């Protein structure tokens, strides 16, 4: 099975690194994976966090597009309930004009941070998430250059091409909406290790053709840690094991733990079970193991593209993981 490999980067703050360091590493990773032949490079939107530096993906992808050559760049994704669909459309029409056929507009409705983020982004009010489907429809129309029926305005600059809209989610609800509106769909298995296969089936079974696309297009995003040996991959992945556990426990300390700290952590039996369950959100192993599991994942979901999110506290090991994965798929 032929699989396209793509990247999701959250600009993680690794030990001893500043936010600027994290954003520079995101840029270098985009250039590296572009060189390796990855298909897309998406960046996320997170607010008021001590572990992730990516708070404005629409700005970051402008920089990434300017510093890469072939790879598609996009948002994974813009948290639409916080913003004006019209303004988002204009931002991406500018991007599409600058980098035609290289921009992806991924959208979601999650808060993107602690509860207070909702209020801070919405002038002290809670966003009306019930309006989300209407917002997405407005966004699709604006991006295509159509005038709003009431306001009689178009999102400019107008152009011959338009960035495709991807609906990002971790539930069947988001899959159903993507199918209803006729957008592409990404299931975030790195967020939710369960229910993804049913969500994707729901998307494919109920997809309605739209002006954007006539057939469904789906992919799946997952944490992946690949190293030369399974033992080393497990050691590197212990960082994610502990970090995900900390998040679940409300422990939002600065940055990610080193593997040494993670290995020495005194896990309780309950915490070990949580680690085991969270491994459904990851693929960990040597290149051949990772290749086989990614192929199985794609086949099970019925997609031809997998988005890889590798977080390791060593920059060299992190970049090596992406190279080992691509090399494994290029090897006959």
C-alpha positions, 0 to 999 in steps of 0.5 A: 500500500502506498502511503503519503507521510506528513508531519504535525508539529506542536513546537514543543519546549524541550529541556533547556529550550526557550519558546524562540528555540522551539519555533526555530526548531519547527522551522528547521524541522519543516526544512528537514522533512521537506528535504526528506519528501514528506507531503505536508507540514501542519502546525497547531494552535495552543494557548497559555501553555508552558510546553508548546510554543505554537499559538498562532499557526497562521503566522507560523505557516507564512514563515514556514512556506517562505523557508521551504520549497515543495512541502505543503504547509497548513494549520492543524488547526485554526480554532474557528469558534474564536475568530471571524470566518471572514478574517480567517478566509482573508488570511488564507486567501493572502497565503494562497496568493503568495504560495498557490497550491501549497496551503492547507486550512485545517480548522477545529473547535477545541478551546486550545488551552485552559478554560480561561482561554475561551474567555480571553479570546472572546472578550470575556464571553464563552464562544458559541460552539453551536455556531461552528457548522455555520461558521465553517460553511461561511468560511468555505464560501469566503475561501472560494471567493463567494460574496456573503448573501447579507453583508455583500462582501468577498474575502480578498485577494481573489485568485484562481486557486483556494486552499482546501479546508480540512476538518480536524477532530477526535470524535464522530461528531467532527467526522459527521460535520466534515461529511455533511459539509464536504470537507476533508477530514483528519482524525487526531488519534494522538489526542484520542486513542479510541473511536477513530476507525468508526469516525472515519467510517462515518465520514466516508459513508455519509460524505456529500460532495461539495464545491471544494471536493467531489470525493472524501479525503481523510487522514489520521494523525498519531504520535510516532517515536522511531529509533534504530532499535526498539529499546532506544525507541522505548527509552525516547518514548518514555518522555511522552508517557510521563508528559501525557500522564502529567497533563491528565493529572493537571500538572502543567509544569514547564517543558517536557521531561528528559527520558532519564526523569521519565524512566526513574519516575515512581509510577503507581499501578494506576499510572502504569495502566494509564500509560498503557492506555495512552500507548493507543495514541502512539506508535513506538519502535524500530523502522520496520516495526513503525513502517508495519504499524503505520501501514496497518493503521492506514489500512484500518482507517481506509486512508492513504496518508498518515500524519506523524507527530514525533516528540523527543527531547533530543533534537537529533533523535527527533529529526532522526526519527523522521528520517528513519520513518521515511527511509523505511518507506523508501526501502523496497 
